[in-house]
Amino acid sequence: MTMLLRDIPDAAAVVVDANIVVYALAPASRHHAACARLLERGAHGAVALHLPATAAADVIHRAMAPEALAQGGAVGEY
């Protein structure tokens, strides 16, 4: 059974994967609108969203990697 993000009932507790946040931050993504709406529902308290630390680290990495590459650095260099 496939459940769409909009089908998540109010008051549900949801563990959010990094992709949800990444898509919400990427307006060109075909999943942007649905992911942004889910995060808005969480911001308004309609659902309880939980982002594991590992997922948060992945979001930060995905946001910073393009910037590092644009500045001529290699991702993973220290």
Secondary structure, 3 states (H helix, E strand, C coil): CCCCHHHCCCCCEEECCHHHHHHHHCCCCCCHHHHHHHHHHHHCCCCEEECCHHHHHHHHHHHHHHHHHHCCCCCCCC
